[in-house]
Amino acid sequence: KAVYHPRTRGTFPRFFGRYVREKGVMSLPEAVRRVTSLPASVYRLSGKGLIKEGYDADICIFDWEKFIDRADYINCHERCEGLNFVILGGEVAAENAIYNGCKTGKFIPEER
């Protein structure tokens, strides 16, 4: 197995679990905005960042009480806890933090 940085798998679970839920650095709605509609707006990604008619159906469903990273430098392959589903374009791409091979995502070119 390859060795890589633990945040490769754990950036968002750490952000939500440790900093938002445990440390309370910001509210859950503000945290969701900062990882969804705010970057979509900054990078002018039309049809992204909101759950709204006509937008891509890209949704992450997690258990608020359990969502946390588990990877560290020794066990960099550990999956997060509490990630129920990742849905891309309306199709389930991951369930219980396990990618199923779904290829519905699409490339977004740098120049827009």
N, C-alpha and C positions, 0 to 999 in steps of 0.2 A: 504494500500500500504506500501511496505517496504521502509525504508529510507536508502540511501546509499550515498557514496561520489559522487559529481557532475561529477568528471572526469571519472566515470564509463561509462557515455555516451558521454562525451565531450573532451576526451584527444586529438584526432586528429583534430576535428574541432577547438579547441582552438589553437593548435600548428599552423595549417595553417592560420586560420583567424586572430588571434591576433598577433602571433609572426612573421609569414612569411609575410602576406599581410600588416597588420597595422604597425608593428614595423620595418619590413624589416631586421630582424636579419640574413636572408640568402635568396638566390634566390629560386624561386619555384622549378626549376629542382633539386637543391641540397636538398631541403626539401623532395621531392618525393624520391630521391635516399636514403636518411637517413631512410625512413620508408618502403622501398621496397627491393631493391637489396642489400643494405649494410647489414641489419640483415639476409637476406637470405644467403648471403655469409658467414657471421660470424658463423651462426649456421648450415652451410652446408646443406641448404634446397634445394636439387636439384629440378629443375623444378619450382622454385618459384622466385619471385622478379623482373621478367622482362616480358615484352610483347614480346614473341618470339615463333616461331614455336616449338612445342613439350613441351612447358611449360604449367602449369595449367593456365586456363583462369580465374584468380582471379583479378578483376578490380573494382576500386572504381571511380565512375564518380561524380564530384561535380562542382557546380557553383562557380568559383573562386571569384567573386564579393560578393557572399552571404554566403559562407561557414564559419560558426561561431557556437560556443557552446552557448546554452541558459540556461543550467542547473546551479543552484546554490544550496546553502545549504538549502534554503527554498523550492525551486521547483526543487528537484533533478531528477524528472521524465521528465523535459522539453527536448524535442528532439532538435537536432541541426537544423540549417537552411542551405539550399543549398546542402544537400546530395541527389543527384538525384537517383543514383543506386549503389548497391553493387552486384557484379556478382561473384559467386563462381563456379568454374568448368564449366564456360560458361552459368550458369543458374542464373537468377535474384533471389537474396535472400532478397533484401530490395529495396523499392522504396519510395522516399521522406522521408527517415529516418525511415521507418516502415518495420520491419522484416515480411516476409510473410510465415514463417514456413519451408522454403526450407532447406533440409537436405543434400546438396551436399558437404559440407565441410568434411574434413577427419581428424582424429586424427593423430598427429605427435608425435611419442614416443620420450622421452627425450634422450635416447641413440641412436646415429646414427652411 
